Amino acid sequence: MRVVTMLTDFGLSDSYVAQMKGVITDLCPTARIFDISHMVRRHDILSGAFLLETAVPFFPNNSIHLGVVDPGVGADRLPIVVKAKTATLLGPDNGLLERAARRLGVIAVYKIDVAELELGEVSSTFHGRDVFAKTTGMLASGLRAEDVGPPVKGLAKLQLQEAEVKGGILECRILHIDTFGNLITNAHNAMLRRLTSQGLVPQTVKSSSRSRRVRIAKTYSDARLRKLVVLEGSQGYVEVAAREADADNMLHVRTREKLRILFSR
């Protein structure tokens, strides 16, 4: 019995996810399928990569993690399987898998050979079902990662400016906006701890179009109603949040956008 996780941007109003699950369980009836999320913002590969990265460590060793956020379906991006130290991942090689694979420890990457695996008819617009779900079912039934096709070098990586501190200013990018409107940045919590250990506290957060006062907090409840706070997030990254309000609306931002958090004594 294999644990299989799924992450897509397909939503739940259509039958796409059900079709994929049907394919997997037809090939491996004993598979235990868990949904990470199917509500990734459409085409938002970075947000999907963040959700995958932060979910996979909590599943048992030898799990199979299937991710499909694939705006380039039918184009020249490769369908791949990643053999990691403690799990197997598969999906399009567009940056979606890279953060999770790096966290689990990459051993090898293989291109899914549709002809060699005899996957049958493949829709040009639904590789999630006809390529990735079928390969997932085969892997869950015992197919080895190295048998899906030829090895390839490396993984596509999303280009994103690293978080850094410049003269009391923490510059970072938004990885994900959660359902509460909290902004999860690519600054690790350790960066915030280093700043506060020097007696610096956040005063202002700036986006490209807004500037707001902000204060440090340990929990969301430390914030005043509809006021912004900076805190160490549960996923290992610095968050900008608002109590009973949406920080994304207050700062008018989306994923990938830059935030500048200004600190002073």
Secondary structure by P-SEA (a helix, b strand, c coil): cbbbbbbcccccccaaaaaaaaaaaaaccccccccccccccccaaaaaaaaaaacccccccbbbbbbccccccccccccccccccccccccccccccaaaaaaacccccccccccccccccccccccccccaaaaaaaaaaccccccccccccbbbbcccccccccccbbbbbbccccccccccccccaaaaaaaaaacccccbbbcccbbbbbbbbcccccccccbbbbccccccbbbbbbccccccccccccccbbbbbbbcc
